[in-house]
Amino acid sequence: MGLGDKFENTAEGATGKAKEAAGKATGDEELQAEGRKDQAASDVKKAGEKIKDAFNR
């Protein structure tokens, strides 16, 4: 994966954290769940990047 993809995945995780925090602050459980989902997706993509990087060495 390119550097741009890694940046996008990191940004997705940060956005997820912000959504979760905003949901907690406002009591919006749906927004909290969406934030956790975004963070999980980012984590999965990062794990895939690490595996791919390990095989490309």
N, CA, C and O atoms as a Tinker XYZ file with bonds, in Angstrom:
   228  protein
     1  N      0.844000   -1.175000    0.000000    73     2
     2  CA     0.000000    0.000000    0.000000    64     1     3
     3  C      0.884000    1.230000    0.000000    63     2     4     5
     4  O      1.983000    1.241000    0.555000    81     3
     5  N      0.383000    2.231000   -0.620000    73     3     6
     6  CA     1.143000    3.459000   -0.697000    64     5     7
     7  C      0.990000    4.303000    0.553000    63     6     8     9
     8  O      0.158000    4.040000    1.421000    81     7
     9  N      1.809000    5.304000    0.608000    73     7    10
    10  CA     1.784000    6.210000    1.748000    64     9    11
    11  C      0.432000    6.915000    1.859000    63    10    12    13
    12  O     -0.048000    7.169000    2.964000    81    11
    13  N     -0.177000    7.229000    0.725000    73    11    14
    14  CA    -1.489000    7.882000    0.733000    64    13    15
    15  C     -2.550000    7.009000    1.377000    63    14    16    17
    16  O     -3.396000    7.497000    2.126000    81    15
    17  N     -2.501000    5.696000    1.078000    73    15    18
    18  CA    -3.462000    4.772000    1.679000    64    17    19
    19  C     -3.274000    4.700000    3.186000    63    18    20    21
    20  O     -4.248000    4.667000    3.939000    81    19
    21  N     -2.031000    4.676000    3.621000    73    19    22
    22  CA    -1.750000    4.619000    5.055000    64    21    23
    23  C     -2.259000    5.877000    5.749000    63    22    24    25
    24  O     -2.815000    5.811000    6.846000    81    23
    25  N     -2.065000    7.017000    5.104000    73    23    26
    26  CA    -2.549000    8.278000    5.666000    64    25    27
    27  C     -4.073000    8.266000    5.766000    63    26    28    29
    28  O     -4.631000    8.679000    6.783000    81    27
    29  N     -4.748000    7.795000    4.717000    73    27    30
    30  CA    -6.212000    7.736000    4.724000    64    29    31
    31  C     -6.729000    6.830000    5.834000    63    30    32    33
    32  O     -7.716000    7.157000    6.492000    81    31
    33  N     -6.068000    5.695000    6.044000    73    31    34
    34  CA    -6.500000    4.777000    7.093000    64    33    35
    35  C     -6.314000    5.383000    8.475000    63    34    36    37
    36  O     -7.153000    5.199000    9.357000    81    35
    37  N     -5.217000    6.104000    8.664000    73    35    38
    38  CA    -4.986000    6.781000    9.938000    64    37    39
    39  C     -6.027000    7.874000   10.151000    63    38    40    41
    40  O     -6.536000    8.049000   11.258000    81    39
    41  N     -6.334000    8.597000    9.099000    73    39    42
    42  CA    -7.347000    9.654000    9.196000    64    41    43
    43  C     -8.718000    9.061000    9.518000    63    42    44    45
    44  O     -9.490000    9.649000   10.275000    81    43
    45  N     -9.019000    7.897000    8.942000    73    43    46
    46  CA   -10.299000    7.241000    9.216000    64    45    47
    47  C    -10.398000    6.872000   10.696000    63    46    48    49
    48  O    -11.452000    7.027000   11.313000    81    47
    49  N     -9.300000    6.385000   11.255000    73    47    50
    50  CA    -9.287000    6.057000   12.679000    64    49    51
    51  C     -9.481000    7.283000   13.544000    63    50    52    53
    52  O    -10.209000    7.240000   14.535000    81    51
    53  N     -8.835000    8.371000   13.177000    73    51    54
    54  CA    -8.968000    9.617000   13.943000    64    53    55
    55  C    -10.391000   10.161000   13.851000    63    54    56    57
    56  O    -10.940000   10.655000   14.836000    81    55
    57  N    -10.977000   10.068000   12.672000    73    55    58
    58  CA   -12.363000   10.508000   12.500000    64    57    59
    59  C    -13.293000    9.662000   13.354000    63    58    60    61
    60  O    -14.234000   10.175000   13.960000    81    59
    61  N    -13.024000    8.372000   13.397000    73    59    62
    62  CA   -13.829000    7.470000   14.221000    64    61    63
    63  C    -13.750000    7.831000   15.697000    63    62    64    65
    64  O    -14.761000    7.810000   16.399000    81    63
    65  N    -12.552000    8.163000   16.167000    73    63    66
    66  CA   -12.394000    8.567000   17.564000    64    65    67
    67  C    -13.169000    9.845000   17.845000    63    66    68    69
    68  O    -13.791000    9.984000   18.899000    81    67
    69  N    -13.129000   10.770000   16.905000    73    67    70
    70  CA   -13.851000   12.037000   17.078000    64    69    71
    71  C    -15.359000   11.792000   17.109000    63    70    72    73
    72  O    -16.073000   12.385000   17.918000    81    71
    73  N    -15.838000   10.917000   16.226000    73    71    74
    74  CA   -17.280000   10.608000   16.211000    64    73    75
    75  C    -17.699000    9.958000   17.520000    63    74    76    77
    76  O    -18.737000   10.294000   18.091000    81    75
    77  N    -16.884000    9.027000   17.986000    73    75    78
    78  CA   -17.217000    8.352000   19.236000    64    77    79
    79  C    -17.262000    9.345000   20.389000    63    78    80    81
    80  O    -18.178000    9.298000   21.210000    81    79
    81  N    -16.281000   10.246000   20.461000    73    79    82
    82  CA   -16.241000   11.242000   21.519000    64    81    83
    83  C    -17.438000   12.195000   21.433000    63    82    84    85
    84  O    -18.033000   12.552000   22.450000    81    83
    85  N    -17.778000   12.596000   20.221000    73    83    86
    86  CA   -18.934000   13.480000   20.046000    64    85    87
    87  C    -20.218000   12.767000   20.455000    63    86    88    89
    88  O    -21.103000   13.369000   21.065000    81    87
    89  N    -20.315000   11.500000   20.121000    73    87    90
    90  CA   -21.492000   10.723000   20.511000    64    89    91
    91  C    -21.611000   10.605000   22.024000    63    90    92    93
    92  O    -22.705000   10.711000   22.578000    81    91
    93  N    -20.482000   10.385000   22.690000    73    91    94
    94  CA   -20.504000   10.302000   24.153000    64    93    95
    95  C    -20.917000   11.634000   24.759000    63    94    96    97
    96  O    -21.694000   11.675000   25.713000    81    95
    97  N    -20.395000   12.723000   24.202000    73    95    98
    98  CA   -20.680000   14.050000   24.742000    64    97    99
    99  C    -22.145000   14.425000   24.586000    63    98   100   101
   100  O    -22.709000   15.125000   25.428000    81    99
   101  N    -22.760000   13.955000   23.502000    73    99   102
   102  CA   -24.152000   14.326000   23.230000    64   101   103
   103  C    -25.144000   13.232000   23.615000    63   102   104   105
   104  O    -26.355000   13.433000   23.529000    81   103
   105  N    -24.632000   12.076000   24.039000    73   103   106
   106  CA   -25.518000   10.977000   24.384000    64   105   107
   107  C    -26.072000   10.253000   23.163000    63   106   108   109
   108  O    -27.059000    9.526000   23.273000    81   107
   109  N    -25.453000   10.441000   22.010000    73   107   110
   110  CA   -25.906000    9.826000   20.761000    64   109   111
   111  C    -25.216000    8.467000   20.593000    63   110   112   113
   112  O    -24.076000    8.394000   20.135000    81   111
   113  N    -25.922000    7.391000   20.969000    73   111   114
   114  CA   -25.349000    6.052000   20.915000    64   113   115
   115  C    -25.055000    5.610000   19.481000    63   114   116   117
   116  O    -24.098000    4.873000   19.240000    81   115
   117  N    -25.863000    6.052000   18.545000    73   115   118
   118  CA   -25.657000    5.694000   17.141000    64   117   119
   119  C    -24.336000    6.285000   16.618000    63   118   120   121
   120  O    -23.591000    5.613000   15.905000    81   119
   121  N    -24.057000    7.527000   16.971000    73   119   122
   122  CA   -22.812000    8.169000   16.558000    64   121   123
   123  C    -21.612000    7.492000   17.216000    63   122   124   125
   124  O    -20.566000    7.328000   16.588000    81   123
   125  N    -21.763000    7.102000   18.478000    73   123   126
   126  CA   -20.698000    6.372000   19.164000    64   125   127
   127  C    -20.390000    5.070000   18.433000    63   126   128   129
   128  O    -19.228000    4.733000   18.206000    81   127
   129  N    -21.442000    4.344000   18.069000    73   127   130
   130  CA   -21.266000    3.066000   17.372000    64   129   131
   131  C    -20.610000    3.273000   16.013000    63   130   132   133
   132  O    -19.746000    2.496000   15.606000    81   131
   133  N    -21.023000    4.316000   15.320000    73   131   134
   134  CA   -20.427000    4.618000   14.013000    64   133   135
   135  C    -18.935000    4.930000   14.167000    63   134   136   137
   136  O    -18.124000    4.517000   13.339000    81   135
   137  N    -18.583000    5.650000   15.212000    73   135   138
   138  CA   -17.183000    5.961000   15.478000    64   137   139
   139  C    -16.374000    4.708000   15.759000    63   138   140   141
   140  O    -15.260000    4.556000   15.258000    81   139
   141  N    -16.935000    3.806000   16.565000    73   139   142
   142  CA   -16.240000    2.545000   16.855000    64   141   143
   143  C    -16.086000    1.705000   15.587000    63   142   144   145
   144  O    -15.063000    1.049000   15.391000    81   143
   145  N    -17.105000    1.730000   14.729000    73   143   146
   146  CA   -17.050000    0.986000   13.471000    64   145   147
   147  C    -15.941000    1.535000   12.573000    63   146   148   149
   148  O    -15.184000    0.768000   11.978000    81   147
   149  N    -15.846000    2.847000   12.478000    73   147   150
   150  CA   -14.795000    3.471000   11.671000    64   149   151
   151  C    -13.407000    3.112000   12.200000    63   150   152   153
   152  O    -12.490000    2.843000   11.423000    81   151
   153  N    -13.260000    3.110000   13.520000    73   151   154
   154  CA   -11.976000    2.758000   14.117000    64   153   155
   155  C    -11.617000    1.298000   13.832000    63   154   156   157
   156  O    -10.466000    0.984000   13.532000    81   155
   157  N    -12.608000    0.414000   13.927000    73   155   158
   158  CA   -12.361000   -1.004000   13.661000    64   157   159
   159  C    -11.956000   -1.215000   12.209000    63   158   160   161
   160  O    -11.047000   -1.995000   11.924000    81   159
   161  N    -12.623000   -0.527000   11.290000    73   159   162
   162  CA   -12.275000   -0.641000    9.870000    64   161   163
   163  C    -10.851000   -0.164000    9.629000    63   162   164   165
   164  O    -10.110000   -0.772000    8.857000    81   163
   165  N    -10.478000    0.901000   10.275000    73   163   166
   166  CA    -9.122000    1.424000   10.147000    64   165   167
   167  C     -8.102000    0.423000   10.683000    63   166   168   169
   168  O     -7.051000    0.217000   10.077000    81   167
   169  N     -8.414000   -0.196000   11.818000    73   167   170
   170  CA    -7.507000   -1.184000   12.412000    64   169   171
   171  C     -7.317000   -2.389000   11.496000    63   170   172   173
   172  O     -6.204000   -2.896000   11.359000    81   171
   173  N     -8.393000   -2.843000   10.875000    73   171   174
   174  CA    -8.310000   -3.981000    9.955000    64   173   175
   175  C     -7.443000   -3.620000    8.748000    63   174   176   177
   176  O     -6.613000   -4.417000    8.311000    81   175
   177  N     -7.637000   -2.434000    8.221000    73   175   178
   178  CA    -6.839000   -1.999000    7.071000    64   177   179
   179  C     -5.363000   -1.878000    7.446000    63   178   180   181
   180  O     -4.487000   -2.246000    6.662000    81   179
   181  N     -5.092000   -1.366000    8.637000    73   179   182
   182  CA    -3.702000   -1.241000    9.085000    64   181   183
   183  C     -3.056000   -2.616000    9.235000    63   182   184   185
   184  O     -1.890000   -2.794000    8.882000    81   183
   185  N     -3.802000   -3.585000    9.755000    73   183   186
   186  CA    -3.276000   -4.939000    9.892000    64   185   187
   187  C     -2.966000   -5.525000    8.521000    63   186   188   189
   188  O     -1.944000   -6.187000    8.337000    81   187
   189  N     -3.847000   -5.281000    7.567000    73   187   190
   190  CA    -3.605000   -5.742000    6.199000    64   189   191
   191  C     -2.360000   -5.109000    5.606000    63   190   192   193
   192  O     -1.601000   -5.766000    4.895000    81   191
   193  N     -2.151000   -3.840000    5.897000    73   191   194
   194  CA    -0.950000   -3.149000    5.408000    64   193   195
   195  C      0.308000   -3.794000    5.971000    63   194   196   197
   196  O      1.285000   -3.999000    5.251000    81   195
   197  N      0.277000   -4.115000    7.275000    73   195   198
   198  CA     1.447000   -4.711000    7.910000    64   197   199
   199  C      1.761000   -6.074000    7.308000    63   198   200   201
   200  O      2.926000   -6.404000    7.087000    81   199
   201  N      0.729000   -6.863000    7.044000    73   199   202
   202  CA     0.933000   -8.175000    6.431000    64   201   203
   203  C      1.513000   -8.019000    5.028000    63   202   204   205
   204  O      2.463000   -8.706000    4.652000    81   203
   205  N      0.931000   -7.115000    4.275000    73   203   206
   206  CA     1.407000   -6.898000    2.913000    64   205   207
   207  C      2.855000   -6.392000    2.914000    63   206   208   209
   208  O      3.671000   -6.826000    2.101000    81   207
   209  N      3.162000   -5.473000    3.830000    73   207   210
   210  CA     4.528000   -4.941000    3.930000    64   209   211
   211  C      5.525000   -6.046000    4.290000    63   210   212   213
   212  O      6.652000   -6.069000    3.795000    81   211
   213  N      5.086000   -6.965000    5.166000    73   211   214
   214  CA     5.978000   -8.051000    5.577000    64   213   215
   215  C      6.311000   -8.968000    4.398000    63   214   216   217
   216  O      7.437000   -9.455000    4.298000    81   215
   217  N      5.361000   -9.207000    3.518000    73   215   218
   218  CA     5.587000  -10.067000    2.362000    64   217   219
   219  C      6.354000   -9.363000    1.239000    63   218   220   221
   220  O      6.942000  -10.019000    0.380000    81   219
   221  N      6.345000   -8.048000    1.248000    73   219   222
   222  CA     7.030000   -7.297000    0.192000    64   221   223
   223  C      8.472000   -6.976000    0.526000    63   222   224   225
   224  O      9.130000   -6.263000   -0.231000    81   223
   225  N      8.971000   -7.470000    1.611000    73   223   226
   226  CA    10.369000   -7.193000    1.999000    64   225   227
   227  C     11.311000   -8.126000    1.340000    63   226   228
   228  O     12.520000   -8.035000    1.553000    81   227
